[in-house]
């Protein structure tokens, strides 16, 4: 477990092991999310949407078109 101290300005130093595991570098941003139980999740905001390329399988290999009606499954018509 890593630990850090909050300064009087509300700043902390992110421990080196955490910076390495998140591939964080100087000037990069982090995002904090608070869950209902008080848990705080910190994640690095250093990935591009382009990093997701190829992560999904091609669910439509024949490239057939899908109608708007077929996309609206479960909605009242």
C-alpha positions in Angstrom: 0.0 0.0 0.0 1.3 3.4 -0.9 0.8 6.5 1.2 1.1 10.3 0.7 0.5 13.4 2.8 -1.8 16.3 1.9 0.0 19.7 2.0 -1.6 22.9 3.4 -2.4 23.7 -0.3 -4.3 20.5 -0.7 -1.6 18.9 -2.9 -0.1 15.4 -2.7 2.8 13.6 -4.3 1.7 10.5 -6.1 4.1 7.7 -4.9 6.5 6.5 -7.6 5.1 2.9 -7.6 1.6 4.3 -8.5 3.1 6.7 -11.1 4.9 3.7 -12.7 1.8 1.4 -12.7 -0.3 4.2 -14.3 2.4 5.2 -16.7 2.0 8.8 -15.4 4.5 11.5 -16.4 4.8 15.1 -15.5 2.0 17.3 -16.8 -0.5 14.5 -17.4 -3.9 14.7 -15.8 -5.6 12.3 -13.4 -9.3 11.9 -12.7 -10.9 11.2 -9.3 -14.3 9.5 -8.9 -16.0 9.2 -5.5 -18.2 6.1 -5.0 -21.3 6.1 -2.7 -19.4 4.1 -0.1 -16.7 6.8 0.1 -14.1 4.9 -2.0 -12.2 7.2 -4.3 -10.9 5.9 -7.6 -8.0 7.7 -9.3 -7.2 7.0 -12.9 -4.7 8.4 -15.3 -6.1 10.4 -18.2 -3.2 9.6 -20.5 -4.8 7.3 -23.0 -6.2 8.3 -26.4 -9.4 7.0 -27.8 -7.2 5.7 -30.6 -5.7 3.2 -28.1 -9.0 1.3 -28.3 -8.7 0.6 -32.0 -9.2 -3.1 -32.6 -10.3 -3.9 -29.1 -13.8 -4.9 -30.2 -14.5 -7.9 -32.4 -16.3 -7.3 -35.7 -19.8 -8.3 -34.9 -21.0 -7.5 -38.4 -18.3 -9.2 -40.7 -20.5 -9.0 -43.8 -21.0 -5.2 -43.3 -24.8 -5.5 -43.7 -26.7 -2.4 -42.9 -28.9 -2.2 -39.8 -32.2 -0.3 -40.0 -33.2 2.4 -37.5 -36.1 0.1 -36.4 -33.7 -2.7 -35.6 -31.6 -0.3 -33.5 -34.6 0.7 -31.5 -35.2 -2.7 -29.9 -37.1 -2.3 -26.7 -38.4 1.1 -27.4 -42.0 1.9 -28.1 -42.8 2.4 -31.7 
